[in-house]
Each structure stands twice: as structure tokens, then as C-alpha cells.
């Protein structure tokens, strides 16, 4: 018996939750991956997940 569990990436789950930001690299934070919101605010992926109620683990 083989059981396969697939989970969507955090970026997909954020989009489905209505997060208007986009994943990008932040030059101001030393090249870290961030979610840049339309107003220019930069959130870490974990902060964005908290804001939109998405479990990370």
C-alpha cells in the first residue's frame, strides 16, 4: 500500500487565502525571500502566513 500526501507550497496557499503580495527577494534585507505587499511592506513568509491565518507546519 502506498500513500502519497501532497501539500501546496506556502506561496500557493497565500494566494488562495487572498494575500495580494508577491514573493520576491529583498535587497534591503540582504537577499532574503519576502512577500512584498502592494503598499511596499515586506513580510517574511511566516509573517504573511500569520496575517492570513495559514498554518506553516
N, C-alpha and C positions, 0 to 999 in steps of 0.2 A: 504494500500500500504506500502510495506516495502522496504527500500533502504539500501543496505549494501555497505559500502566502505571499501575496504581492501588496506592497504598500506604495501609495503615491508619494512623490517627493514633497518636501515641505513647500517648495515654490508652487507646485500644483494645488496643494491644499489651501495655501494663502489666497490664490486667485479664486478658487471655488468659494472661499469664505467672504469674498468681496474686497479684499485688500487691493487698493489701487496702485500700490507701489510696484517697482520693478527691481529684480536682482541685478546688482552691478558691483563693481569693485570701487572702493572709496580711496581716492588719492589722499584725502586728508587724514584717513585713519591707517595709513601705511599699507594700502593694498588689500585690506580686509574685505570680505564679502559682506555686503549690506543690502538692505531693502530701502531704496530711495523713494520716498513718498512724493506726490506731485508738488507739495509745497517746499520741497528741498530737504525735509527732515530725513536723517539717515538713522535707521534702526538696525540692530543686529537681527539675524533671522529669529533668534529666541525672543527678542523683544516684540517683534512683529507677531509671532505666534501667540504670545501672551495677550497682546492687544486684541487679536481677533479670535481668541478662545480656542486655539488649536493645540492639542496635546503634542508635545515634541517626541516623547518616547512611546 
